[in-house]
């Protein structure tokens, strides 16, 4: 499902116009991205959590050039599905 399809589905189910729904979805995504980028976690009960994970510094290998490079410690965004959502996906047929 694309963002446009999501906006269309929400507009149909709520009766609001697509422009209003698009503004709301864009605003929600912008606020969530800012929160996660600032190191805050976003918890959506019954859906999941958008969190940041810390990756430790490590030595990586470039096997084509046979060299080693140092990869510094960094953070990456991650999504963890709620138990309810995960079981719903697992039980799909």
N, C-alpha and C positions, 0 to 999 in steps of 0.2 A: 504494500500500500504506500503510495506516495503522499507527500504533504497535501497536494491538491485534492487527492481522493479523500484524505482524512477531513479536510475542510468541507468538501462536498457532503460527506456523510453526516458531519455535525450540523451543517446547515439544514439538511433534510430533516434530521431528527428533532432539531430545536425550533425550526421555523424562522430563524434569523437569516439575514442575507449573508452571502459568502464574503463580502467585503468586511463586515463586522467580525465574523468568525476568523477570517484571515488575520486581522489586526490582533485579535486575542491570542491566537496560536503563535504568531510571530513574537508578541510581547512575552508570552510565557516561556518560549524557547530562549529568548534573549536574557531573561532574568535567571533561568536555570543555568545557562552557559556561564553567566557572570558569577553566579554563586559557586559553581564547581571550580571555575578558574581561580577564584579567590580562596579556595581551600575549604569551602563549606560543603556539606553534604545536603542533598535534596531528597527528602523522604516522601513518597507518595503511597499512603496506606492502601494495601490491596493490589498495588502495581509493582513497586520496587523502589530501589534507591540508586541515585546517581552519586557516585563517590569518586574521590581521587585516591589512587594507589601509589605508594612510594616504591620505586625501583632502585635497588642498591647499585652502587658503582661496581663496575666489573671490567674485566679484560675480555674483549671480543676478538675473534680471529677472522681475517679476510682470507679464505682458503684459496682464492684465485691468485692473490699476490703473495701468499704465505707470510703475512704480516700480522702483528697484534696492534690493536688500538684500545685506548682506555675510554670507556663509556662512563661519563659522570653520573652521579645520582640524579634521578629525575622523577617527575610525577606524571601519571597518565590517568585519563578519565576512564571510569568503568561503570557498568550497570549491573546491579544484583537484583534479580527478580524476587518478588515476595514468594513465600511458600505457597500461598493461594494461587498466584499466577503461574508459578512453575508447575504445580500439580495439574492445573487446568491444561497447560500445554502438553504435559507428559501423558495425560489421559485422552488426548485427541485421537480420533480414529478416522 
